[in-house]
Structure formats: structure tokens, C-alpha cells
Amino acid sequence: MQLTDLNPQPLILILSGPSGAGKDFVLGGLKAQPIAGTLAFIVTNTTRPKRADEAQDVNYHFVSQAEFQRMIAASELLEYANVYGNWYGVPKAPIRAALTMGHNAIIKVDVQGARTIRQVLPQAVLVFLSPPSLSQLDERLRRRNTELPADLACRLKTAETEMTERSDFDYVIINENDRADLAVAELEAIITAERLRASAREYLL
């Protein structure tokens, strides 16, 4: 066997955690690292209205209800769910394209979505991004100021349940306040370690 036969295996990495844990912020930090050239950041489809600070095809692929239902019928989504009254779904095509190019596919989903992906892609690497505590998560969501009080209470109640599922993930990263750089470094270390695993992965999409 030649050493060139031992090429690192591309992986599918799922980043999940409660709303407000800082998933977007950490992924933004990862995109600024040299490793970003080996990564494909998969953008999720959603029927949720676009917020003022969001960009089409960057934060999400914002689609109509009709288009989302068409994608479900055509089996174009790896997983999908209705969350807080809006549909979210991960498209299969860009994941296939990333793996074909030898790139690692990075997917951000909620905890429910991560659970579903674990069932359909058991070799995916699941990372749980956690706030230091529920009280600090409460503070973050209030500072974000994107939810009505009733919605905020619902998110916090959901987060409390989601935090109990951390043990079902392969890795847990604590995203400390004002230390997102550490969370980014830990996520990068996970990607590097998993990429160098000797056992081959096979993803059926």
C-alpha cells in the first residue's frame, strides 16, 4: 500500500444545540480559519421569514411553503421538521457534492434534526454546542431580542429538555461567554481528529 492511499476521509459533521447557544457565531469563526478551505457549510432551507440581518442563501435558503413541500415529495431533503411553526430542512445535493470533492460537510441543525440525522446517517459526527448554563442562555436570548416573550419562554423550555440529550452526541463543546475563540478551536480539533480516523466512512444519501 502506498502512503497516498491513506487519504483522510471526508466527514459529515452535525453542529447542534439549543437556540442561542452560539452556533452561527462559532461557525462564522470557523470560516475565518485556514481549515475552512476543506469545509463545505451546508445551508438549510426554511419557510421562516428572513430577518433584517440575514442574507438569502447565506444564513438560510428562504423558500415558500409550496417549494418546501415539493422538496419533501421529491426526497431532496436529508431531514426536515416543523420548529416553532416554521419548516426547516437540510438539502441532500450540496452534501453529495461536498463529499465528492473530498470536502467535509458541516451542517447546523436543531437537536431534533440531529436526532433524525443520527438515525439515517449513523456515521455522521454529532457535536453539541452548549451554553455554560440555562441562566446564561436566558440572558443571551434576551439580548438577541428576536422573539416575543411567549416565544422566548418556549425556547427556554425546549432548551432545558435539549440539554438533557447532550450524552447522545459524540462531542460536547461549552461555548463560554466571551470565549467563542475557544469553542472554534475545539470544533476545529474535532474535525481534524475525525478526518484522520483510519476507518472508512460510507454515507448513503
SEBAGU-17252 format. One record per residue: residue number from 1; residue in one letter; x, y, z of N, C-alpha, C in turn. Coordinates in nm, 2 decimals, m for minus. Layout:
BEGIN
SITE  num  residu     npx     npy     npz    capx    capy    capz     cpx     cpy     cpz
SITE  NUM       A       X       Y       Z       X       Y       Z       X       Y       Z
...
//
This chain:
BEGIN
SITE  num  residu     npx     npy     npz    capx    capy    capz     cpx     cpy     cpz
SITE    1       M    0.08   m0.12    0.00    0.00    0.00    0.00    0.09    0.12    0.00
SITE    2       Q    0.05    0.22   m0.09    0.12    0.35   m0.09    0.07    0.44    0.01
SITE    3       L    0.15    0.53    0.07    0.10    0.63    0.16   m0.01    0.71    0.11
SITE    4       T    0.00    0.73   m0.03   m0.11    0.82   m0.09   m0.24    0.75   m0.09
SITE    5       D   m0.25    0.62   m0.06   m0.38    0.55   m0.04   m0.45    0.58    0.09
SITE    6       L   m0.37    0.64    0.18   m0.43    0.67    0.31   m0.48    0.81    0.32
SITE    7       N   m0.55    0.85    0.22   m0.61    0.99    0.22   m0.71    1.01    0.33
SITE    8       P   m0.71    1.12    0.40   m0.81    1.15    0.50   m0.95    1.13    0.44
SITE    9       Q   m1.04    1.08    0.52   m1.18    1.06    0.48   m1.26    1.18    0.50
SITE   10       P   m1.34    1.23    0.40   m1.43    1.34    0.43   m1.54    1.30    0.53
SITE   11       L   m1.59    1.39    0.60   m1.69    1.36    0.70   m1.81    1.45    0.70
SITE   12       I   m1.92    1.40    0.75   m2.04    1.49    0.77   m2.04    1.52    0.92
SITE   13       L   m2.03    1.64    0.95   m2.03    1.69    1.09   m2.16    1.77    1.12
SITE   14       I   m2.23    1.73    1.22   m2.35    1.80    1.26   m2.33    1.88    1.38
SITE   15       L   m2.35    2.01    1.37   m2.34    2.10    1.49   m2.48    2.14    1.53
SITE   16       S   m2.51    2.11    1.66   m2.64    2.13    1.71   m2.63    2.19    1.85
SITE   17       G   m2.75    2.22    1.91   m2.75    2.27    2.04   m2.87    2.36    2.05
SITE   18       P   m2.90    2.41    2.17   m3.02    2.50    2.19   m3.01    2.63    2.12
SITE   19       S   m3.13    2.68    2.09   m3.13    2.82    2.03   m3.06    2.92    2.12
SITE   20       G   m2.97    2.99    2.07   m2.90    3.09    2.15   m2.76    3.04    2.20
SITE   21       A   m2.73    2.91    2.17   m2.60    2.86    2.22   m2.48    2.92    2.14
SITE   22       G   m2.51    2.98    2.03   m2.40    3.05    1.95   m2.35    2.97    1.83
SITE   23       K   m2.43    2.89    1.77   m2.39    2.80    1.66   m2.35    2.89    1.54
SITE   24       D   m2.42    2.99    1.51   m2.39    3.07    1.39   m2.26    3.15    1.42
SITE   25       F   m2.24    3.20    1.54   m2.12    3.27    1.57   m1.99    3.18    1.57
SITE   26       V   m2.01    3.06    1.62   m1.89    2.97    1.61   m1.86    2.93    1.47
SITE   27       L   m1.97    2.90    1.39   m1.94    2.87    1.25   m1.88    2.98    1.18
SITE   28       G   m1.92    3.11    1.21   m1.85    3.22    1.15   m1.71    3.23    1.18
SITE   29       G   m1.67    3.20    1.31   m1.53    3.19    1.34   m1.45    3.08    1.27
SITE   30       L   m1.52    2.97    1.25   m1.46    2.86    1.18   m1.43    2.89    1.03
SITE   31       K   m1.52    2.97    0.97   m1.50    3.01    0.84   m1.38    3.10    0.82
SITE   32       A   m1.33    3.16    0.93   m1.22    3.25    0.92   m1.08    3.18    0.94
SITE   33       Q   m1.09    3.05    0.97   m0.97    2.97    0.99   m0.92    2.91    0.86
SITE   34       P   m0.79    2.87    0.85   m0.73    2.81    0.73   m0.80    2.68    0.70
SITE   35       I   m0.86    2.61    0.79   m0.92    2.48    0.77   m1.05    2.50    0.68
SITE   36       A   m1.10    2.62    0.68   m1.23    2.65    0.61   m1.22    2.60    0.46
SITE   37       G   m1.10    2.60    0.40   m1.08    2.56    0.26   m1.12    2.41    0.24
SITE   38       T   m1.12    2.33    0.35   m1.16    2.19    0.33   m1.30    2.17    0.37
SITE   39       L   m1.38    2.27    0.40   m1.51    2.26    0.46   m1.62    2.31    0.36
SITE   40       A   m1.73    2.24    0.36   m1.85    2.29    0.29   m1.96    2.31    0.39
SITE   41       F   m2.00    2.44    0.41   m2.10    2.47    0.50   m2.24    2.46    0.44
SITE   42       I   m2.31    2.36    0.48   m2.44    2.33    0.41   m2.55    2.43    0.47
SITE   43       V   m2.62    2.50    0.37   m2.72    2.59    0.41   m2.85    2.53    0.42
SITE   44       T   m2.93    2.54    0.52   m3.06    2.48    0.55   m3.17    2.56    0.47
SITE   45       N   m3.27    2.49    0.43   m3.39    2.55    0.37   m3.49    2.58    0.48
SITE   46       T   m3.56    2.69    0.47   m3.66    2.72    0.57   m3.77    2.80    0.51
SITE   47       T   m3.89    2.79    0.57   m4.00    2.87    0.53   m4.01    2.99    0.63
SITE   48       R   m3.92    3.00    0.73   m3.93    3.11    0.82   m3.90    3.24    0.75
SITE   49       P   m3.97    3.35    0.78   m3.94    3.48    0.72   m3.79    3.53    0.75
SITE   50       K   m3.73    3.59    0.65   m3.59    3.64    0.67   m3.59    3.76    0.76
SITE   51       R   m3.49    3.75    0.86   m3.47    3.86    0.95   m3.39    3.97    0.88
SITE   52       A   m3.40    4.09    0.94   m3.33    4.21    0.87   m3.18    4.19    0.86
SITE   53       D   m3.12    4.11    0.95   m2.97    4.10    0.95   m2.93    3.97    0.87
SITE   54       E   m3.02    3.90    0.81   m2.99    3.78    0.74   m2.99    3.80    0.59
SITE   55       A   m2.91    3.71    0.52   m2.90    3.71    0.37   m2.95    3.58    0.31
SITE   56       Q   m3.02    3.59    0.20   m3.06    3.48    0.13   m2.94    3.39    0.08
SITE   57       D   m2.95    3.26    0.10   m2.85    3.16    0.06   m2.72    3.17    0.14
SITE   58       V   m2.72    3.25    0.25   m2.61    3.26    0.34   m2.65    3.21    0.47
SITE   59       N   m2.75    3.27    0.53   m2.80    3.22    0.66   m2.89    3.10    0.64
SITE   60       Y   m2.98    3.11    0.54   m3.07    3.01    0.51   m3.11    3.02    0.36
SITE   61       H   m3.16    2.91    0.30   m3.23    2.92    0.17   m3.38    2.95    0.21
SITE   62       F   m3.42    3.07    0.20   m3.56    3.10    0.24   m3.65    3.07    0.12
SITE   63       V   m3.74    2.98    0.14   m3.83    2.92    0.04   m3.97    2.93    0.08
SITE   64       S   m4.06    2.92   m0.02   m4.21    2.92    0.01   m4.25    2.79    0.07
SITE   65       Q   m4.37    2.79    0.13   m4.43    2.66    0.18   m4.45    2.56    0.06
SITE   66       A   m4.49    2.61   m0.05   m4.51    2.52   m0.17   m4.38    2.46   m0.21
SITE   67       E   m4.27    2.54   m0.22   m4.14    2.48   m0.26   m4.09    2.38   m0.16
SITE   68       F   m4.11    2.41   m0.04   m4.06    2.32    0.07   m4.14    2.18    0.05
SITE   69       Q   m4.27    2.19    0.03   m4.34    2.07    0.02   m4.30    1.99   m0.11
SITE   70       R   m4.26    2.06   m0.21   m4.22    2.00   m0.33   m4.09    1.92   m0.30
SITE   71       M   m4.00    1.98   m0.23   m3.87    1.92   m0.19   m3.89    1.79   m0.11
SITE   72       I   m3.99    1.80   m0.02   m4.02    1.68    0.06   m4.07    1.57   m0.03
SITE   73       A   m4.16    1.60   m0.12   m4.22    1.50   m0.21   m4.11    1.44   m0.30
SITE   74       A   m4.01    1.52   m0.34   m3.91    1.47   m0.43   m3.79    1.41   m0.36
SITE   75       S   m3.80    1.39   m0.22   m3.69    1.33   m0.14   m3.56    1.40   m0.15
SITE   76       E   m3.57    1.53   m0.16   m3.45    1.61   m0.18   m3.39    1.66   m0.04
SITE   77       L   m3.45    1.62    0.07   m3.41    1.67    0.20   m3.36    1.55    0.28
SITE   78       L   m3.24    1.57    0.35   m3.19    1.47    0.44   m3.28    1.45    0.56
SITE   79       E   m3.32    1.56    0.62   m3.42    1.56    0.73   m3.49    1.69    0.72
SITE   80       Y   m3.61    1.69    0.78   m3.69    1.81    0.79   m3.78    1.81    0.91
SITE   81       A   m3.82    1.92    0.95   m3.91    1.93    1.07   m3.98    2.07    1.08
SITE   82       N   m4.09    2.07    1.15   m4.16    2.19    1.18   m4.11    2.24    1.32
SITE   83       V   m4.05    2.35    1.32   m3.99    2.40    1.45   m4.05    2.54    1.48
SITE   84       Y   m4.12    2.56    1.59   m4.18    2.69    1.62   m4.27    2.74    1.51
SITE   85       G   m4.34    2.65    1.44   m4.43    2.69    1.34   m4.37    2.71    1.20
SITE   86       N   m4.25    2.69    1.18   m4.18    2.70    1.05   m4.11    2.57    1.01
SITE   87       W   m4.10    2.55    0.88   m4.03    2.43    0.83   m3.88    2.45    0.81
SITE   88       Y   m3.80    2.36    0.85   m3.66    2.36    0.83   m3.62    2.23    0.77
SITE   89       G   m3.53    2.23    0.67   m3.48    2.10    0.61   m3.34    2.11    0.55
SITE   90       V   m3.27    2.00    0.56   m3.13    2.00    0.51   m3.13    1.94    0.37
SITE   91       P   m3.08    2.01    0.27   m3.08    1.96    0.13   m2.97    1.85    0.11
SITE   92       K   m3.00    1.75    0.04   m2.90    1.64    0.01   m2.79    1.68   m0.09
SITE   93       A   m2.83    1.75   m0.20   m2.75    1.77   m0.31   m2.61    1.83   m0.27
SITE   94       P   m2.61    1.94   m0.19   m2.48    2.00   m0.16   m2.39    1.91   m0.07
SITE   95       I   m2.45    1.82    0.00   m2.38    1.73    0.08   m2.31    1.63   m0.01
SITE   96       R   m2.38    1.58   m0.10   m2.32    1.48   m0.20   m2.21    1.55   m0.28
SITE   97       A   m2.23    1.67   m0.32   m2.12    1.75   m0.39   m2.00    1.77   m0.31
SITE   98       A   m2.02    1.80   m0.18   m1.90    1.82   m0.09   m1.82    1.69   m0.08
SITE   99       L   m1.89    1.58   m0.05   m1.82    1.46   m0.03   m1.74    1.41   m0.16
SITE  100       T   m1.81    1.44   m0.27   m1.74    1.40   m0.40   m1.61    1.48   m0.42
SITE  101       M   m1.61    1.60   m0.37   m1.49    1.69   m0.38   m1.39    1.66   m0.27
SITE  102       G   m1.42    1.57   m0.18   m1.33    1.54   m0.07   m1.34    1.64    0.04
SITE  103       H   m1.45    1.72    0.05   m1.46    1.83    0.15   m1.55    1.77    0.26
SITE  104       N   m1.53    1.82    0.38   m1.61    1.79    0.50   m1.74    1.87    0.49
SITE  105       A   m1.85    1.81    0.51   m1.98    1.88    0.51   m2.01    1.92    0.65
SITE  106       I   m2.04    2.04    0.68   m2.07    2.09    0.81   m2.22    2.14    0.80
SITE  107       I   m2.30    2.08    0.89   m2.44    2.10    0.89   m2.49    2.15    1.03
SITE  108       K   m2.56    2.27    1.03   m2.61    2.32    1.15   m2.76    2.29    1.16
SITE  109       V   m2.80    2.21    1.26   m2.94    2.18    1.28   m2.98    2.19    1.43
SITE  110       D   m3.11    2.19    1.45   m3.15    2.18    1.59   m3.14    2.04    1.65
SITE  111       V   m3.16    2.03    1.77   m3.14    1.89    1.84   m3.23    1.79    1.78
SITE  112       Q   m3.35    1.83    1.75   m3.45    1.73    1.68   m3.39    1.68    1.55
SITE  113       G   m3.34    1.78    1.47   m3.28    1.74    1.34   m3.16    1.65    1.36
SITE  114       A   m3.07    1.68    1.46   m2.95    1.60    1.48   m3.00    1.45    1.52
SITE  115       R   m3.10    1.44    1.59   m3.15    1.31    1.63   m3.19    1.23    1.50
SITE  116       T   m3.26    1.30    1.41   m3.31    1.23    1.29   m3.19    1.19    1.20
SITE  117       I   m3.09    1.28    1.19   m2.97    1.25    1.11   m2.89    1.13    1.16
SITE  118       R   m2.89    1.13    1.30   m2.82    1.01    1.36   m2.88    0.88    1.31
SITE  119       Q   m3.01    0.88    1.29   m3.08    0.76    1.25   m3.06    0.72    1.11
SITE  120       V   m3.05    0.82    1.02   m3.03    0.80    0.88   m2.89    0.79    0.83
SITE  121       L   m2.80    0.86    0.91   m2.66    0.86    0.88   m2.58    0.83    1.01
SITE  122       P   m2.58    0.71    1.05   m2.51    0.68    1.18   m2.37    0.71    1.19
SITE  123       Q   m2.30    0.73    1.08   m2.16    0.76    1.08   m2.13    0.91    1.08
SITE  124       A   m2.23    0.99    1.08   m2.21    1.13    1.09   m2.16    1.16    1.23
SITE  125       V   m2.08    1.27    1.24   m2.02    1.31    1.37   m2.11    1.42    1.43
SITE  126       L   m2.16    1.40    1.55   m2.25    1.49    1.61   m2.18    1.57    1.72
SITE  127       V   m2.19    1.70    1.71   m2.13    1.79    1.81   m2.24    1.88    1.88
SITE  128       F   m2.25    1.88    2.01   m2.35    1.96    2.08   m2.28    2.08    2.13
SITE  129       L   m2.33    2.20    2.09   m2.27    2.33    2.14   m2.36    2.37    2.25
SITE  130       S   m2.31    2.38    2.37   m2.39    2.41    2.49   m2.35    2.54    2.55
SITE  131       P   m2.45    2.61    2.60   m2.42    2.73    2.68   m2.37    2.69    2.82
SITE  132       P   m2.30    2.78    2.89   m2.25    2.74    3.02   m2.36    2.70    3.12
SITE  133       S   m2.47    2.76    3.11   m2.59    2.73    3.19   m2.71    2.78    3.13
SITE  134       L   m2.83    2.74    3.18   m2.96    2.78    3.13   m2.98    2.93    3.16
SITE  135       S   m2.93    2.98    3.27   m2.95    3.12    3.31   m2.87    3.21    3.21
SITE  136       Q   m2.75    3.17    3.17   m2.68    3.24    3.07   m2.74    3.24    2.93
SITE  137       L   m2.80    3.12    2.90   m2.87    3.11    2.78   m2.99    3.21    2.77
SITE  138       D   m3.06    3.22    2.89   m3.17    3.31    2.90   m3.12    3.46    2.87
SITE  139       E   m3.01    3.49    2.93   m2.95    3.63    2.91   m2.92    3.65    2.76
SITE  140       R   m2.86    3.55    2.69   m2.83    3.56    2.55   m2.95    3.58    2.46
SITE  141       L   m3.05    3.50    2.49   m3.17    3.52    2.41   m3.24    3.65    2.43
SITE  142       R   m3.24    3.70    2.55   m3.30    3.83    2.58   m3.22    3.94    2.51
SITE  143       R   m3.09    3.93    2.51   m3.01    4.03    2.44   m3.03    4.03    2.29
SITE  144       R   m3.05    3.91    2.24   m3.07    3.89    2.09   m3.20    3.96    2.05
SITE  145       N   m3.30    3.96    2.14   m3.43    4.04    2.12   m3.49    4.01    1.98
SITE  146       T   m3.50    3.88    1.95   m3.57    3.85    1.82   m3.70    3.77    1.84
SITE  147       E   m3.73    3.74    1.97   m3.85    3.66    2.00   m3.95    3.74    2.09
SITE  148       L   m4.07    3.72    2.07   m4.17    3.77    2.17   m4.16    3.70    2.30
SITE  149       P   m4.21    3.76    2.41   m4.19    3.69    2.54   m4.24    3.55    2.55
SITE  150       A   m4.36    3.52    2.48   m4.41    3.39    2.48   m4.32    3.29    2.41
SITE  151       D   m4.26    3.34    2.30   m4.17    3.26    2.22   m4.04    3.23    2.29
SITE  152       L   m4.00    3.33    2.36   m3.87    3.32    2.44   m3.89    3.21    2.55
SITE  153       A   m4.01    3.21    2.62   m4.03    3.12    2.72   m4.04    2.98    2.66
SITE  154       C   m4.09    2.96    2.54   m4.10    2.83    2.47   m3.96    2.78    2.44
SITE  155       R   m3.88    2.87    2.39   m3.74    2.83    2.35   m3.66    2.79    2.48
SITE  156       L   m3.68    2.86    2.59   m3.61    2.82    2.71   m3.65    2.69    2.76
SITE  157       K   m3.78    2.66    2.75   m3.84    2.53    2.80   m3.78    2.42    2.71
SITE  158       T   m3.78    2.45    2.58   m3.72    2.35    2.49   m3.57    2.32    2.51
SITE  159       A   m3.50    2.43    2.54   m3.36    2.42    2.57   m3.33    2.34    2.69
SITE  160       E   m3.41    2.35    2.79   m3.40    2.27    2.91   m3.40    2.12    2.88
SITE  161       T   m3.50    2.08    2.79   m3.51    1.94    2.75   m3.39    1.90    2.66
SITE  162       E   m3.35    1.99    2.57   m3.24    1.96    2.48   m3.11    1.94    2.56
SITE  163       M   m3.09    2.01    2.66   m2.96    2.00    2.74   m2.95    1.86    2.80
SITE  164       T   m3.06    1.79    2.82   m3.05    1.66    2.88   m3.01    1.55    2.77
SITE  165       E   m3.00    1.59    2.65   m2.97    1.50    2.54   m2.82    1.51    2.50
SITE  166       R   m2.74    1.58    2.57   m2.60    1.60    2.53   m2.53    1.47    2.53
SITE  167       S   m2.56    1.37    2.61   m2.49    1.25    2.62   m2.51    1.16    2.49
SITE  168       D   m2.61    1.20    2.41   m2.64    1.12    2.29   m2.55    1.17    2.17
SITE  169       F   m2.47    1.28    2.19   m2.38    1.33    2.09   m2.24    1.27    2.11
SITE  170       D   m2.16    1.28    2.00   m2.02    1.24    2.01   m1.93    1.33    2.09
SITE  171       Y   m1.96    1.46    2.08   m1.88    1.56    2.15   m1.97    1.67    2.20
SITE  172       V   m1.92    1.73    2.31   m1.99    1.85    2.37   m1.89    1.96    2.38
SITE  173       I   m1.92    2.08    2.33   m1.84    2.20    2.34   m1.92    2.30    2.43
SITE  174       I   m1.86    2.35    2.53   m1.92    2.45    2.61   m1.88    2.59    2.56
SITE  175       N   m1.97    2.66    2.51   m1.95    2.79    2.45   m1.95    2.90    2.56
SITE  176       E   m1.84    2.92    2.62   m1.84    3.02    2.73   m1.86    3.16    2.68
SITE  177       N   m1.92    3.25    2.76   m1.93    3.39    2.73   m1.80    3.45    2.70
SITE  178       D   m1.79    3.52    2.59   m1.67    3.60    2.55   m1.55    3.50    2.52
SITE  179       R   m1.57    3.38    2.50   m1.47    3.28    2.47   m1.50    3.20    2.35
SITE  180       A   m1.57    3.26    2.25   m1.61    3.18    2.13   m1.48    3.13    2.05
SITE  181       D   m1.37    3.20    2.07   m1.25    3.16    2.01   m1.21    3.02    2.05
SITE  182       L   m1.23    2.99    2.18   m1.20    2.86    2.23   m1.29    2.75    2.18
SITE  183       A   m1.42    2.79    2.16   m1.52    2.69    2.10   m1.48    2.66    1.96
SITE  184       V   m1.44    2.76    1.88   m1.40    2.75    1.75   m1.28    2.65    1.74
SITE  185       A   m1.18    2.67    1.83   m1.06    2.59    1.83   m1.09    2.45    1.86
SITE  186       E   m1.19    2.43    1.95   m1.22    2.29    1.99   m1.30    2.22    1.87
SITE  187       L   m1.38    2.30    1.80   m1.45    2.24    1.69   m1.35    2.20    1.58
SITE  188       E   m1.26    2.29    1.56   m1.15    2.26    1.46   m1.08    2.13    1.49
SITE  189       A   m1.04    2.12    1.62   m0.97    2.00    1.67   m1.05    1.87    1.64
SITE  190       I   m1.18    1.88    1.67   m1.27    1.76    1.64   m1.27    1.73    1.49
SITE  191       I   m1.28    1.83    1.41   m1.28    1.80    1.26   m1.15    1.73    1.22
SITE  192       T   m1.04    1.79    1.27   m0.90    1.73    1.24   m0.89    1.59    1.28
SITE  193       A   m0.93    1.56    1.41   m0.92    1.42    1.46   m1.01    1.33    1.39
SITE  194       E   m1.13    1.36    1.36   m1.22    1.27    1.29   m1.18    1.25    1.14
SITE  195       R   m1.13    1.35    1.08   m1.08    1.34    0.94   m0.97    1.24    0.93
SITE  196       L   m0.89    1.22    1.04   m0.78    1.13    1.03   m0.80    0.99    1.08
SITE  197       R   m0.93    0.96    1.11   m0.96    0.83    1.16   m0.93    0.73    1.05
SITE  198       A   m0.88    0.61    1.09   m0.84    0.51    1.00   m0.96    0.44    0.93
SITE  199       S   m1.07    0.42    1.00   m1.18    0.35    0.94   m1.25    0.44    0.84
SITE  200       A   m1.29    0.37    0.73   m1.36    0.45    0.62   m1.50    0.47    0.65
SITE  201       R   m1.56    0.58    0.60   m1.70    0.61    0.62   m1.77    0.58    0.49
SITE  202       E   m1.90    0.54    0.51   m1.98    0.53    0.39   m2.12    0.59    0.42
SITE  203       Y   m2.15    0.70    0.34   m2.27    0.77    0.37   m2.37    0.74    0.25
SITE  204       L   m2.49    0.70    0.29   m2.59    0.67    0.19   m2.69    0.78    0.19
SITE  205       L   m2.68    0.86    0.09   m2.77    0.98    0.08   m2.87    0.96   m0.03
//
